[in-house]
Amino acid sequence: MSLLDTFDMNEEEQSKRLEFLEITDEDRKRLHSVHDLVIEHADSVIEKLYNHLMEHEQTRSFFADPEVLRRVKKHQRQYFLELTEGKVDSEYFENRFRVGDTHQRIELLPQWYLGLYSL
């Protein structure tokens, strides 16, 4: 069962979420317009992000296994790139739910991942 089904996130609810967040077609076009630039700089952004995480005991503990760190960086890069594709279809929503589900499962508190948006 998909997470969209679990949380009753049908197309109508997806549209309501986008409306609530005030994400318009123009916003999607703007995001897509910087997609090539994001691709060009994605690796350095992800490295900076994880260097920051590794500097702090509270977040470093999530990446004690180097293989986990490698795998998470790969997924984080893909997540970052998806943000500027300009697509907000069911697959996009499913992926966002999957990320949130992972954060909850590993008990990563919101103050750690929300705080990274400013970085």
ABEGO torsion letter per residue (X at the ends): XBAAAAAGBBAAAAAAAAAAAGBBAAAAAAAAAAAAAAAAAAAAAAAAAAAAAAABAAAAAAAABAAAAAAAAAAAAAAAAAAAAGBBBAAAAAAAAAAAAAAAAAGBBAAAAAAAAAX
